[in-house]
Amino acid sequence: MSKGLGTTVGRTSRRRMLRLAGGGLTMAVLGAGLTGCEDELATGGEGSTPPPRSDSPENGKGGKDGGAPAPLWTKSVPAQTYGDNDELVTVDGVVIASGDPLAALDGASGKERWSLPGGAVPGAPLLLGNGTLYLASGQYDGNVIGYVPGSGKETWRSHLGKEYRQPRPIAVDREQVYVIAEILEADGSSRTNVIAALNSTTGKVAWKEQRDLGTQQNGIHAAVQGRHLVYTDFKNNLTVRDTATGRQVWTQKTTKTSYGPFVVHQDLVIVPQGQRLQAFALSDGAEKWSVEAEEFALFREPSLVEDVLYIADSGRTLWALQPGTGKKVWQSTALKDASAQVPRQFVTASGTLYAATDLDPQGGVHAFDAKTGGLRWTFNDKSGDHHAWLVATDGKRVYALHGKKLHALPV
C-alpha cells in the first residue's frame, strides 16, 4: 500500500491531502494549516441514539475518574507515518512503527528488541503474512525482503529485475507476495508501472502485468481474498485481478473518497464512496448492498474487526454493520456533542472498541463499548502534534502512535 512523501507538522503530502479531502475537509481548511474541522451539518437519523457515557474504570473503561487510563509506558520512536493502518503493527510480542531505523519494541516493557538500519521505505507498508514481515529494501536496491517479526532475522529476499525501480509490497497470501514497481525507461525515467506476484518460498516472479498508462505506483491499497487481488489507487480505480495469472478480472471508477483503506469480506469488497458505502461482488463488480449516510455526511475509512464492520462519517456518527448484508448492528451518536476528530481506524480488545482519529488537537483514541457504541473515554497525549493517530492491539495492550510518541494503554 504505497504512499507519497512524508508528513511533518504543518505540512502534508499529496497522498495525505487527497485522503483528508476525501474525508470531508474543505479546501479552505486544508489551506489553513489542517485544523481538522469536520462537517457538522448532519443530524441524528432513524435509529440513531446517543448511548450513555460509561464511567466505570474496569476492562478498558478508563482511569479512576472515568477518564482515559495512564499509559503503561511511552517511548519516543523514529516514526515516519502518514496515517495508514499498516504503519503500526503488533506481532510475536513486539510492536513496530514505520520509521528509520525500524525498531521493534517489546510489547510489555517498551524495550527495544531489534533495530533495522535503513528501516522501512517511507510510504511503504509493514506487510505481515506467513509469519513474516515483508519490507521494501531500505537500500533502494530493488529488493523486497522478509524478516522474522520477533527477532528481525532475514528469511526471504526477492528481486523483481533491474528494469524495475522501487518495488513495494502491497499484499500477501499463503503463496505469493504482490508488489508494485516503476518500469524504467532507457533514460532512467519512468512513465508506467507494473504489478507482479513473487513466490513467497523461492522469491521467483510468478507473473507481472503492466498497468495502464497514467496509473501511479503510489497511493495503492490492496487486499487478497482467494483468487482475487483487490486494490484501489489515486486515479479512482477499483481493480480486481486473478492471483494465479495476474489477469484483470474487472475494474471500475470510484469517487474521490476511495483513497484510503477498504474492506474485503468473503466474496465482497466494501468501499466508502462519499455519502454511500457500497459492497461489490469480487467475481464481477456487481453491487450487492449499499448504506447511505445523512445529507452532507461523508463516510470515512472502514475497518473489519471480529466480523463487524466499523465506520464513521463526517457527521460524527459511528456505525457498526454486518459486512455481508450492510444491516445495522448499532449506530452511535456519542461524538455528536464532542469537539473531537472523527475516528478512522478501529481495533477491539476485551469488549472495548478503540478508534483512532485523524489529526490533532482534540483527536486521539476513543474507547467505546463494543456492544452499544457508548463512549467511555478519549486518550490524548496533549502534544499538539498534527499527525494522525494510529492504533494496534495484541489483546493485552492497545498501542497508540501519535507523531513520534508510542503509548501502551491497558485494556
C-alpha positions in Angstrom: 0.0 0.0 0.0 2.3 2.7 -1.2 2.0 6.3 -0.2 3.5 9.6 -1.2 6.1 11.8 0.5 6.4 12.2 4.3 4.3 14.3 6.6 5.6 16.8 9.1 3.7 19.2 11.4 2.1 21.9 9.4 3.0 20.2 6.1 1.3 17.3 4.4 1.9 15.0 1.4 -0.1 14.8 -1.7 -1.4 11.5 -0.6 -2.4 12.9 2.8 -4.1 15.9 1.2 -6.1 13.6 -1.0 -7.1 11.4 1.9 -8.1 14.3 4.0 -10.1 15.9 1.2 -11.9 12.6 0.8 -12.8 12.6 4.5 -14.9 15.7 4.2 -12.4 18.5 4.9 -12.8 21.6 2.8 -10.1 23.2 0.7 -10.3 26.2 3.0 -9.4 24.0 5.9 -6.6 22.4 4.0 -5.2 25.8 3.2 -5.5 27.0 6.8 -2.9 24.6 8.1 -5.0 21.4 8.6 -7.1 22.3 11.6 -9.2 19.2 11.0 -12.7 20.7 11.3 -15.4 18.2 10.3 -18.7 18.8 8.6 -21.2 19.4 11.5 -24.3 19.8 9.3 -25.6 16.2 9.8 -28.1 15.4 12.5 -29.1 12.1 14.1 -31.2 9.9 11.9 -33.6 7.0 12.4 -32.4 4.5 15.0 -29.5 6.9 15.9 -29.5 7.5 19.7 -26.6 8.7 21.8 -25.7 5.9 24.2 -24.9 6.9 27.8 -21.3 7.6 28.6 -19.8 5.0 30.9 -17.6 6.0 33.9 -16.7 2.5 35.1 -12.9 2.0 35.3 -12.7 -1.7 34.7 -11.9 -3.6 31.5 -10.7 -0.7 29.3 -13.2 1.7 30.8 -10.7 4.3 31.9 -9.0 5.6 35.0 -10.3 6.1 38.5 -12.1 9.4 37.5 -13.7 7.8 34.5 -11.3 9.4 32.1 -8.6 7.8 29.9 -6.1 5.5 31.6 -2.5 6.4 32.1 -0.2 4.7 29.6 1.7 1.7 30.9 4.7 3.1 29.0 5.5 5.8 26.5 8.5 5.7 24.2 9.9 8.1 21.6 10.3 6.3 18.2 11.7 7.3 14.8 8.3 7.1 13.2 7.6 8.2 9.7 3.9 7.7 9.2 1.1 9.0 7.0 -1.9 7.8 8.9 -2.3 4.4 7.1 -3.3 1.4 9.2 -0.3 -0.7 8.1 2.2 1.7 9.6 1.8 0.4 13.1 1.7 -3.4 13.7 2.0 -5.8 16.6 3.0 -9.4 16.3 5.1 -12.0 18.1 5.2 -9.9 21.3 6.6 -6.8 19.6 5.1 -3.6 18.3 6.6 -1.9 15.3 6.1 1.6 13.9 7.2 2.5 10.4 10.4 4.6 10.6 14.2 4.7 10.2 15.7 2.9 11.8 12.9 0.4 12.0 12.7 -0.6 15.7 10.7 -3.5 17.2 9.8 -2.8 20.9 8.8 -5.4 23.4 5.0 -5.0 23.9 5.1 -5.5 27.6 8.1 -3.2 28.6 8.7 -0.9 25.6 12.3 -2.0 25.5 13.9 -2.4 22.0 14.1 -6.0 20.8 15.8 -5.3 17.4 16.5 -2.4 15.1 17.0 -2.3 11.3 19.1 0.5 9.8 17.5 2.0 6.7 14.2 0.9 8.1 11.0 0.9 6.1 10.9 2.8 2.9 8.9 6.0 3.5 5.4 5.3 2.4 5.8 1.5 2.1 3.7 -0.7 4.4 4.7 -3.0 7.2 3.2 -6.1 5.5 2.6 -9.1 7.6 1.8 -12.7 6.3 3.1 -16.3 6.6 4.7 -15.3 9.9 6.9 -12.9 8.0 7.3 -9.1 7.9 7.7 -8.0 4.3 9.5 -4.7 3.5 10.8 -2.8 0.5 14.5 -2.6 0.9 15.7 0.5 2.7 18.8 0.4 0.5 16.7 1.1 -2.6 18.4 -1.7 -4.4 15.2 -3.2 -5.9 14.9 -6.0 -3.3 11.8 -7.0 -1.3 12.9 -8.7 2.0 11.2 -10.9 4.5 12.0 -10.8 8.2 11.0 -12.8 11.4 9.0 -10.1 13.2 10.1 -11.2 16.7 13.8 -11.2 16.0 14.4 -9.1 12.9 16.2 -12.0 11.2 16.1 -12.0 7.4 14.5 -15.1 6.0 13.5 -14.3 2.4 14.6 -12.0 -0.4 13.4 -11.3 -3.9 14.5 -9.1 -6.8 11.9 -8.2 -9.5 14.6 -7.2 -12.0 17.0 -4.4 -12.9 14.5 -2.9 -15.4 12.2 -2.0 -12.5 12.6 0.6 -9.7 11.4 0.8 -6.1 9.2 -2.4 -5.9 6.9 -2.1 -2.9 4.9 -5.0 -1.4 1.2 -4.3 -1.3 -0.4 -7.6 -0.3 0.5 -11.2 0.7 -1.3 -14.6 0.8 0.0 -18.1 1.5 1.8 -18.5 -1.8 2.7 -15.0 -3.1 3.8 -11.5 -2.3 2.3 -8.9 -4.5 4.3 -5.8 -5.5 4.0 -2.6 -7.4 7.1 -1.1 -9.2 8.1 1.6 -11.7 9.1 0.4 -15.2 12.4 2.1 -16.1 12.9 3.8 -19.5 16.3 3.9 -21.3 16.9 7.4 -20.0 16.2 6.4 -16.4 12.7 8.0 -16.2 9.5 6.1 -15.6 6.0 6.7 -17.1 4.4 3.3 -16.4 4.4 0.8 -13.6 3.9 -2.9 -13.2 2.1 -5.2 -10.7 3.7 -8.5 -10.0 3.5 -11.7 -7.9 6.6 -13.1 -6.2 6.6 -16.7 -4.9 6.8 -16.4 -1.1 9.0 -19.5 -0.9 11.5 -19.0 -3.7 11.2 -15.3 -4.4 10.8 -16.0 -8.1 8.5 -13.9 -10.2 5.2 -15.8 -10.8 3.7 -13.2 -13.1 3.9 -9.5 -13.9 1.4 -7.2 -15.7 2.0 -3.7 -16.9 -0.7 -1.3 -15.6 -2.4 1.3 -17.9 -0.6 4.4 -18.9 -1.4 7.2 -16.4 -1.7 5.0 -13.3 0.7 5.6 -10.5 2.7 3.3 -8.2 1.9 5.4 -5.2 -1.4 5.5 -3.3 -2.2 1.8 -3.6 -4.3 -0.1 -1.0 -4.6 -3.8 -1.6 -6.0 -7.0 -0.2 -6.2 -10.7 -1.2 -9.2 -13.0 -0.9 -8.9 -16.4 -2.5 -8.2 -16.0 -6.2 -8.8 -12.2 -6.1 -6.3 -9.4 -5.6 -8.1 -6.2 -5.0 -6.7 -2.7 -5.0 -7.5 1.0 -5.2 -5.3 3.9 -6.3 -5.0 7.6 -6.7 -6.7 7.5 -10.1 -10.1 6.5 -8.6 -9.8 2.9 -9.8 -11.1 -0.2 -8.0 -9.5 -3.2 -9.7 -9.6 -6.9 -9.2 -7.0 -9.3 -10.7 -6.7 -13.1 -10.7 -4.0 -14.1 -8.3 -2.9 -17.1 -10.3 -2.4 -15.3 -13.6 -2.4 -11.5 -12.9 -5.3 -11.2 -15.5 -7.6 -8.2 -14.8 -11.0 -9.6 -13.8 -12.7 -6.2 -13.7 -12.2 -2.6 -12.9 -14.4 0.4 -12.3 -14.1 4.1 -11.3 -14.8 5.1 -7.7 -15.4 8.5 -6.2 -13.0 11.0 -4.6 -13.2 9.4 -1.1 -11.8 6.0 -2.1 -8.1 6.8 -1.4 -8.0 5.1 2.0 -8.4 1.5 3.1 -11.4 -0.6 2.1 -12.7 -3.9 3.4 -12.8 -7.4 1.9 -15.3 -9.8 3.5 -15.8 -13.3 2.0 -17.0 -12.6 -1.6 -17.4 -8.8 -1.2 -15.3 -5.7 -1.4 -16.7 -2.8 0.6 -15.7 0.7 -0.4 -16.7 4.1 1.1 -17.8 6.5 -1.7 -18.8 9.8 -0.4 -22.3 9.6 1.2 -22.6 5.9 0.2 -20.9 2.8 1.5 -21.1 0.2 -1.2 -20.4 -3.6 -1.4 -19.4 -5.2 -4.7 -19.1 -8.8 -5.7 -15.5 -9.8 -6.1 -16.4 -12.0 -9.1 -17.8 -9.4 -11.4 -18.2 -6.0 -9.6 -21.9 -6.1 -9.2 -23.3 -4.1 -6.4 -24.7 -6.3 -3.6 -25.7 -3.7 -0.9 -25.2 -0.1 0.0 -25.8 2.1 3.0 -26.3 5.9 2.8 -25.2 8.4 5.4 -27.2 11.5 6.2 -27.1 14.6 3.9 -23.8 16.3 3.8 -22.1 13.5 5.7 -19.3 11.5 4.1 -18.1 8.0 5.1 -14.5 7.6 6.3 -12.3 4.5 6.1 -13.9 1.2 7.3 -12.3 -1.5 9.5 -13.4 -5.1 9.7 -12.9 -6.4 13.3 -14.2 -9.7 14.5 -16.7 -9.9 11.7 -18.2 -6.5 12.4 -17.7 -3.6 10.0 -17.0 -0.3 11.8 -17.1 3.0 10.1 -17.6 6.7 11.0 -19.0 9.5 8.9 -18.1 13.2 8.9 -21.3 13.9 10.8 -19.8 12.2 13.8 -22.0 9.1 13.6 -20.3 5.8 14.3 -21.7 2.7 12.5 -21.4 -1.0 13.3 -22.7 -3.1 10.4 -23.0 -6.7 9.3 -20.4 -6.9 6.5 -22.3 -9.5 4.5 -25.6 -7.5 4.3 -24.9 -4.0 5.4 -27.5 -4.3 8.1 -27.1 -2.2 11.2 -25.7 -3.8 14.4 -25.8 -0.4 16.2 -25.4 3.3 15.4 -23.8 5.7 17.9 -24.1 9.5 18.0 -21.9 9.6 21.2 -19.5 12.0 19.5 -22.2 14.5 18.2 -21.6 16.9 21.1 -17.9 16.4 21.4 -15.3 18.7 19.9 -13.4 15.7 18.6 -12.0 14.4 15.4 -13.9 11.6 13.7 -12.3 8.1 14.1 -11.0 6.3 11.0 -9.2 3.2 12.3 -10.6 0.6 14.7 -9.4 -2.3 16.9 -11.1 -4.3 19.7 -9.8 -5.8 22.9 -11.7 -7.1 25.9 -15.1 -5.8 24.8 -13.8 -2.3 24.0 -13.7 -0.7 20.6 -10.7 1.6 20.2 -10.9 4.2 17.5 -8.0 6.4 16.2 -8.7 9.8 14.8 -7.2 11.9 12.1 -5.2 14.9 13.1 -4.9 16.7 16.4 -5.7 18.7 18.6 -8.9 17.3 20.0 -8.3 14.0 18.5 -6.8 10.9 20.0 -8.0 7.4 20.7 -11.7 7.0 21.6 -12.8 4.0 23.7 -16.3 2.7 23.0 -18.4 -0.1 24.4 -18.2 -2.6 21.5 -21.7 -3.8 22.1 -23.5 -0.5 22.2 -21.2 2.3 20.9 -21.3 4.1 24.2 -18.3 6.4 24.6 -16.1 5.5 27.6 -13.2 7.9 27.3 -10.7 9.6 25.0 -7.0 9.4 25.3 -4.9 12.3 24.1 -1.2 13.0 24.9 -1.7 16.8 24.7 1.3 17.1 22.5 -0.5 19.2 19.8 1.2 17.1 17.1 -0.9 17.3 13.9 -0.1 13.7 12.8 -2.9 11.2 12.6 -3.3 8.7 15.4 -2.8 5.0 14.8 -3.8 2.0 17.0 -2.9 -1.6 17.1 -3.5 -4.3 19.8 -2.2 -7.7 20.8 -5.2 -8.3 23.1 -3.2 -7.5 26.2 -2.4 -3.8 25.5 -3.5 -1.2 23.0 -0.7 0.7 21.3 -1.4 4.3 20.2 1.1 6.1 18.0 1.0 9.8 17.6 3.8 11.5 15.7 7.0 10.1 17.3 5.3 9.1 20.6 4.2 5.5 21.1 2.0 4.8 24.1 0.9 1.4 25.5 -2.5 1.6 27.1 -4.1 -1.1 29.4 -7.1 -2.9 28.1 
